[in-house]
Amino acid sequence: MFTHASKPLIALTLALLAATIAAILAAPESVVLLLRGTYGFLTTSLAWLFLLLGVVFAILAVLAMTTRWGDIRMGGRDAKPEYSTFTWIAMNICNALAAGILIFGTVEWMFYVNTPPFGLEPGSVEAYEYASAYGMFHWGFSAWAFYLIPGLAIGYLYWNKGAASLRMSDLARPLIGSGETFASRTAGFLLDAIVVFGYFAAIMTTVGIGTPVMGEILSDVFGIENSFALKLGVIIVFCTFFTLSASKSIARGMGRISDFNVKLGLAFFAFLLIAGDTGFMLNNTVMSIGTNIREFVRMSFNSDAIGNSGFVQSWTIFYWA
């Protein structure tokens, strides 16, 4: 797994991890203030940037699907898919949504009802209508476009243009040079370092949000204390799967795991649809889709700069970021 790993990047990752842990242990209150300040800057001062990125990526996604560029086959004209369509979709769902959509997606509408967008009255009929629609918006087309466009670019450079690896430094060789000069090597390392920091931050977010939830679920289901040891065990399992998922040797195994997860999820949703108020759920789903279509532009550009309700910052921008 680590045969072709970059030792400097591994050292950088370990240094980031060590620095983070050291800062938390040495000055936890200062770290919390720093994180709050960073969160505020990203979700408030840069709200316009993330909203525009969402719009641009959504437009590019439509162009990719409707123009001749969408006919390009990854790997070349004669390339054959390594996975079935269902498995490919399942792996993407488990990678991008995973536990979030099952845990957060089922309850966030309640937050939207109590703190609705557009200055609506909490608990009103309009608040309920937008609650379902905004959930679809946050987990829907624009969110997936954030993954799609960079994924297409990276895949095209690697599979069609013969980039040496999936490292950003190798993918960007046409822009930064072959790596034979000090400047191009430095630029390549900085690009890889930015990506490593992104991976590090993404994993920290996943672990930070997922660990308390998984701890509570395990504690409730098995009747055990939600202790530090339990949370540590959840983190170890998280990190083990993150590490193993980078290994080609279990790529097909991850495909089978993803298939099982998605089929289990579909069975769960089918049970809810049959056992619950089927008519209401189908009617509400259709209405929410209509609200998304009607209000897509408004939701895509809603920065709430005047109202400052905090809804957009806490949800849309947080998700996009």
Protein Blocks (a to p, Z undefined) as FASTA:
>chain_A
ZZmpcfklmmmmmmmmmmmmmmmmmmmmlmmmmmmmmmmmmmmmmmmmmmmmmmmmmmmm
mmmmmmmklmpcghijklccfbdfklmmmmmmmmmnmmmlmmmmmmmmmmmmmmcghhia
ehiaklmmmmmmmmmmmmmmmlmmmmmmmmmmmmmmmmmnopablcfklmmmmmnogola
mklmmmmmmmmmmmmmmmmmmmmmmmmmmmmmmmmmmmmmnopacdfklmmmmmmmmmmm
mmmmmpmklmmmmmmmmmmmmmmmmmmmmmmmmmmcfklmmmmmmmmmmmmmmmmmmmmm
mnolmnonommmmmmmmmmZZ
